[in-house]
Amino acid sequence: MKVTRILKSKNLNHGKYEQLEEQAKRLGNIRSEVWHSFGSINGVSIKSDRKIRDQWLKAKRPFDVSANAWKETLRDAFGDIKANRESAKEKV
């Protein structure tokens, strides 16, 4: 089950809001890239998000967000891809 959490913050200043907005944009780009690269037939052979993560770490890809944030985004997006594939299968 996927759950969306919405948090509210009191007295969030404009600078912090802009930083959060920028981080959300960067993580959204990572999520889009994961879906684009691995959500099609090209990603069928990849069974784990860790394989992708290890490739990205080896290539020293810059994401301009914390390592924990992009790794969790990768894990979440890949989990969504796997769930989508499973739901598309027809029981026989």
matplotlib code that plots the C-alpha trace (Angstrom):
import matplotlib.pyplot as plt

x = [0.0, 1.3, 0.7, 1.1, 1.9, 1.3, 3.1, 2.4, 4.9, 4.4, 6.5, 8.2, 10.2, 10.4, 14.0, 13.3, 10.2, 12.2, 14.8, 12.2, 10.6, 14.0, 14.7, 11.2, 12.0, 15.3, 13.8, 11.0, 13.6, 15.2, 11.9, 11.1, 14.4, 13.9, 10.5, 11.8, 14.9, 13.6, 9.8, 9.8, 11.1, 14.7, 14.2, 12.7, 16.0, 16.8, 15.4, 16.6, 17.0, 20.3, 21.8, 20.9, 22.1, 25.4, 25.8, 25.0, 27.4, 30.2, 29.6, 29.7, 26.5, 25.8, 22.2, 22.5, 20.4, 21.4, 22.4, 19.6, 17.0, 18.0, 18.4, 15.0, 13.5, 15.1, 13.9, 10.4, 10.2, 11.5, 9.0, 6.3, 7.5, 7.6, 4.1, 2.9, 4.3, 2.7, -0.7, -0.4, 0.0, -3.0, -3.7, -4.0]
y = [0.0, 3.4, 6.3, 10.0, 12.1, 15.9, 17.8, 21.4, 23.8, 26.9, 29.9, 28.5, 31.4, 32.1, 30.9, 27.5, 27.1, 27.7, 25.2, 22.5, 23.4, 23.0, 19.7, 18.4, 19.4, 17.6, 14.4, 14.6, 14.6, 11.5, 9.8, 10.7, 9.4, 6.1, 5.6, 6.6, 4.4, 1.3, 1.4, 0.0, -3.2, -1.9, -2.4, -5.9, -7.6, -5.4, -7.1, -4.7, -0.9, -1.6, -2.6, 0.8, 2.6, 0.8, 1.8, 5.4, 5.4, 3.9, 6.6, 9.3, 10.9, 14.3, 14.7, 17.9, 16.4, 14.3, 10.7, 9.5, 11.5, 10.3, 6.7, 6.7, 8.2, 5.6, 2.8, 4.2, 4.8, 1.3, -0.2, 1.6, 0.1, -3.4, -3.0, -1.7, -4.7, -7.1, -5.5, -5.8, -9.5, -11.6, -14.7, -17.9]
z = [0.0, -0.9, 1.5, 0.8, 3.8, 3.7, 6.4, 7.4, 8.8, 10.9, 10.1, 7.1, 5.6, 1.9, 1.6, 3.2, 1.0, -2.1, -1.0, -0.5, -3.8, -5.6, -3.8, -4.9, -8.5, -8.5, -6.9, -9.5, -12.3, -10.8, -10.5, -14.2, -15.3, -13.5, -15.1, -18.5, -18.4, -16.5, -16.8, -20.3, -21.8, -21.1, -17.4, -17.4, -16.7, -13.7, -10.6, -8.0, -7.5, -5.8, -9.2, -10.6, -7.4, -7.6, -11.3, -10.5, -7.5, -9.7, -12.3, -9.6, -10.9, -9.4, -8.1, -6.0, -3.2, -0.3, -1.0, 1.2, -0.7, -4.2, -3.0, -1.4, -4.5, -6.7, -4.4, -4.4, -8.1, -8.9, -6.4, -8.3, -11.6, -10.1, -8.7, -12.1, -13.9, -11.4, -11.8, -15.6, -15.5, -16.2, -14.1, -16.0]

ax = plt.figure().add_subplot(projection="3d")
ax.plot(x, y, z, "-o")
ax.set_aspect("equal")
plt.show()
